[in-house]
Amino acid sequence: MSRKDNCLDNAMAENIFGIMKSEFLYVEKFESVEDFVKVLEEYIEYYNNNRIKSRLKGRSPMQYRTLYLSC
């Protein structure tokens, strides 16, 4: 749980939601809630396993975690 009046506690989640909105939510049109859930699951899979981030030295989040845990 975040501390009262501390915006830094939610910074990571807010960053991910902002990226998701700009890359996924505002770009797509959904026919139904089920369609939205299916496409959202696909986007989360893409974000974690395939999306390259320069902050992670050109790796996806999953690749970076795997490398970090293997050291």
PyMOL commands that place a pseudoatom at each C-alpha (Angstrom):
pseudoatom trace, name=CA, resn=MET, resi=1, chain=A, elem=C, hetatm=0, pos=[0.000, 0.000, 0.000]
pseudoatom trace, name=CA, resn=SER, resi=2, chain=A, elem=C, hetatm=0, pos=[1.312, 3.427, -0.833]
pseudoatom trace, name=CA, resn=ARG, resi=3, chain=A, elem=C, hetatm=0, pos=[1.993, 6.047, 1.765]
pseudoatom trace, name=CA, resn=LYS, resi=4, chain=A, elem=C, hetatm=0, pos=[-0.342, 9.000, 2.054]
pseudoatom trace, name=CA, resn=ASP, resi=5, chain=A, elem=C, hetatm=0, pos=[0.549, 11.963, -0.183]
pseudoatom trace, name=CA, resn=ASN, resi=6, chain=A, elem=C, hetatm=0, pos=[3.575, 10.296, -1.783]
pseudoatom trace, name=CA, resn=CYS, resi=7, chain=A, elem=C, hetatm=0, pos=[3.233, 10.274, -5.573]
pseudoatom trace, name=CA, resn=LEU, resi=8, chain=A, elem=C, hetatm=0, pos=[6.514, 8.401, -6.035]
pseudoatom trace, name=CA, resn=ASP, resi=9, chain=A, elem=C, hetatm=0, pos=[4.951, 5.226, -4.643]
pseudoatom trace, name=CA, resn=ASN, resi=10, chain=A, elem=C, hetatm=0, pos=[2.745, 4.941, -7.744]
pseudoatom trace, name=CA, resn=ALA, resi=11, chain=A, elem=C, hetatm=0, pos=[5.202, 6.238, -10.341]
pseudoatom trace, name=CA, resn=MET, resi=12, chain=A, elem=C, hetatm=0, pos=[6.008, 2.833, -11.855]
pseudoatom trace, name=CA, resn=ALA, resi=13, chain=A, elem=C, hetatm=0, pos=[2.367, 1.828, -12.243]
pseudoatom trace, name=CA, resn=GLU, resi=14, chain=A, elem=C, hetatm=0, pos=[1.406, 5.229, -13.634]
pseudoatom trace, name=CA, resn=ASN, resi=15, chain=A, elem=C, hetatm=0, pos=[4.248, 4.999, -16.173]
pseudoatom trace, name=CA, resn=ILE, resi=16, chain=A, elem=C, hetatm=0, pos=[3.112, 1.585, -17.411]
pseudoatom trace, name=CA, resn=PHE, resi=17, chain=A, elem=C, hetatm=0, pos=[-0.535, 2.692, -17.650]
pseudoatom trace, name=CA, resn=GLY, resi=18, chain=A, elem=C, hetatm=0, pos=[0.495, 5.805, -19.589]
pseudoatom trace, name=CA, resn=ILE, resi=19, chain=A, elem=C, hetatm=0, pos=[2.487, 3.746, -22.086]
pseudoatom trace, name=CA, resn=MET, resi=20, chain=A, elem=C, hetatm=0, pos=[-0.343, 1.242, -22.405]
pseudoatom trace, name=CA, resn=LYS, resi=21, chain=A, elem=C, hetatm=0, pos=[-2.876, 3.995, -23.107]
pseudoatom trace, name=CA, resn=SER, resi=22, chain=A, elem=C, hetatm=0, pos=[-0.789, 5.636, -25.821]
pseudoatom trace, name=CA, resn=GLU, resi=23, chain=A, elem=C, hetatm=0, pos=[0.380, 2.421, -27.547]
pseudoatom trace, name=CA, resn=PHE, resi=24, chain=A, elem=C, hetatm=0, pos=[-2.714, 0.292, -27.147]
pseudoatom trace, name=CA, resn=LEU, resi=25, chain=A, elem=C, hetatm=0, pos=[-5.904, 1.816, -25.771]
pseudoatom trace, name=CA, resn=TYR, resi=26, chain=A, elem=C, hetatm=0, pos=[-6.163, 4.979, -27.878]
pseudoatom trace, name=CA, resn=VAL, resi=27, chain=A, elem=C, hetatm=0, pos=[-5.119, 3.157, -31.065]
pseudoatom trace, name=CA, resn=GLU, resi=28, chain=A, elem=C, hetatm=0, pos=[-7.589, 0.255, -31.015]
pseudoatom trace, name=CA, resn=LYS, resi=29, chain=A, elem=C, hetatm=0, pos=[-11.371, 0.019, -31.341]
pseudoatom trace, name=CA, resn=PHE, resi=30, chain=A, elem=C, hetatm=0, pos=[-13.054, -2.814, -29.469]
pseudoatom trace, name=CA, resn=GLU, resi=31, chain=A, elem=C, hetatm=0, pos=[-16.241, -4.621, -30.422]
pseudoatom trace, name=CA, resn=SER, resi=32, chain=A, elem=C, hetatm=0, pos=[-16.901, -6.037, -26.943]
pseudoatom trace, name=CA, resn=VAL, resi=33, chain=A, elem=C, hetatm=0, pos=[-15.452, -6.409, -23.469]
pseudoatom trace, name=CA, resn=GLU, resi=34, chain=A, elem=C, hetatm=0, pos=[-14.259, -9.898, -24.376]
pseudoatom trace, name=CA, resn=ASP, resi=35, chain=A, elem=C, hetatm=0, pos=[-12.443, -8.495, -27.408]
pseudoatom trace, name=CA, resn=PHE, resi=36, chain=A, elem=C, hetatm=0, pos=[-10.804, -5.851, -25.204]
pseudoatom trace, name=CA, resn=VAL, resi=37, chain=A, elem=C, hetatm=0, pos=[-9.657, -8.448, -22.650]
pseudoatom trace, name=CA, resn=LYS, resi=38, chain=A, elem=C, hetatm=0, pos=[-8.197, -10.678, -25.377]
pseudoatom trace, name=CA, resn=VAL, resi=39, chain=A, elem=C, hetatm=0, pos=[-6.264, -7.833, -27.007]
pseudoatom trace, name=CA, resn=LEU, resi=40, chain=A, elem=C, hetatm=0, pos=[-5.140, -6.538, -23.593]
pseudoatom trace, name=CA, resn=GLU, resi=41, chain=A, elem=C, hetatm=0, pos=[-3.700, -9.953, -22.698]
pseudoatom trace, name=CA, resn=GLU, resi=42, chain=A, elem=C, hetatm=0, pos=[-1.846, -10.002, -26.021]
pseudoatom trace, name=CA, resn=TYR, resi=43, chain=A, elem=C, hetatm=0, pos=[-0.473, -6.505, -25.368]
pseudoatom trace, name=CA, resn=ILE, resi=44, chain=A, elem=C, hetatm=0, pos=[0.747, -7.453, -21.877]
pseudoatom trace, name=CA, resn=GLU, resi=45, chain=A, elem=C, hetatm=0, pos=[2.481, -10.504, -23.367]
pseudoatom trace, name=CA, resn=TYR, resi=46, chain=A, elem=C, hetatm=0, pos=[4.110, -8.265, -25.994]
pseudoatom trace, name=CA, resn=TYR, resi=47, chain=A, elem=C, hetatm=0, pos=[5.113, -5.628, -23.413]
pseudoatom trace, name=CA, resn=ASN, resi=48, chain=A, elem=C, hetatm=0, pos=[6.792, -8.138, -21.099]
pseudoatom trace, name=CA, resn=ASN, resi=49, chain=A, elem=C, hetatm=0, pos=[8.454, -10.399, -23.656]
pseudoatom trace, name=CA, resn=ASN, resi=50, chain=A, elem=C, hetatm=0, pos=[9.043, -8.553, -26.935]
pseudoatom trace, name=CA, resn=ARG, resi=51, chain=A, elem=C, hetatm=0, pos=[8.998, -4.773, -26.414]
pseudoatom trace, name=CA, resn=ILE, resi=52, chain=A, elem=C, hetatm=0, pos=[12.581, -3.509, -26.432]
pseudoatom trace, name=CA, resn=LYS, resi=53, chain=A, elem=C, hetatm=0, pos=[13.425, -0.760, -23.955]
pseudoatom trace, name=CA, resn=SER, resi=54, chain=A, elem=C, hetatm=0, pos=[16.538, 1.388, -24.194]
pseudoatom trace, name=CA, resn=ARG, resi=55, chain=A, elem=C, hetatm=0, pos=[16.598, 1.803, -20.400]
pseudoatom trace, name=CA, resn=LEU, resi=56, chain=A, elem=C, hetatm=0, pos=[17.044, -1.962, -20.146]
pseudoatom trace, name=CA, resn=LYS, resi=57, chain=A, elem=C, hetatm=0, pos=[20.013, -1.923, -22.520]
pseudoatom trace, name=CA, resn=GLY, resi=58, chain=A, elem=C, hetatm=0, pos=[18.006, -3.021, -25.560]
pseudoatom trace, name=CA, resn=ARG, resi=59, chain=A, elem=C, hetatm=0, pos=[16.260, -5.911, -23.818]
pseudoatom trace, name=CA, resn=SER, resi=60, chain=A, elem=C, hetatm=0, pos=[12.650, -6.680, -23.031]
pseudoatom trace, name=CA, resn=PRO, resi=61, chain=A, elem=C, hetatm=0, pos=[11.621, -6.604, -19.356]
pseudoatom trace, name=CA, resn=MET, resi=62, chain=A, elem=C, hetatm=0, pos=[11.605, -10.406, -19.187]
pseudoatom trace, name=CA, resn=GLN, resi=63, chain=A, elem=C, hetatm=0, pos=[15.049, -10.713, -20.809]
pseudoatom trace, name=CA, resn=TYR, resi=64, chain=A, elem=C, hetatm=0, pos=[16.430, -8.136, -18.389]
pseudoatom trace, name=CA, resn=ARG, resi=65, chain=A, elem=C, hetatm=0, pos=[14.979, -9.914, -15.328]
pseudoatom trace, name=CA, resn=THR, resi=66, chain=A, elem=C, hetatm=0, pos=[16.296, -13.263, -16.500]
pseudoatom trace, name=CA, resn=LEU, resi=67, chain=A, elem=C, hetatm=0, pos=[19.778, -11.810, -17.037]
pseudoatom trace, name=CA, resn=TYR, resi=68, chain=A, elem=C, hetatm=0, pos=[19.706, -10.055, -13.662]
pseudoatom trace, name=CA, resn=LEU, resi=69, chain=A, elem=C, hetatm=0, pos=[18.605, -13.193, -11.786]
pseudoatom trace, name=CA, resn=SER, resi=70, chain=A, elem=C, hetatm=0, pos=[21.245, -15.354, -13.471]
pseudoatom trace, name=CA, resn=CYS, resi=71, chain=A, elem=C, hetatm=0, pos=[24.112, -13.238, -12.081]
for i in range(1, 71): cmd.bond("trace and resi %d" % i, "trace and resi %d" % (i + 1))
show_as sticks, trace
zoom trace
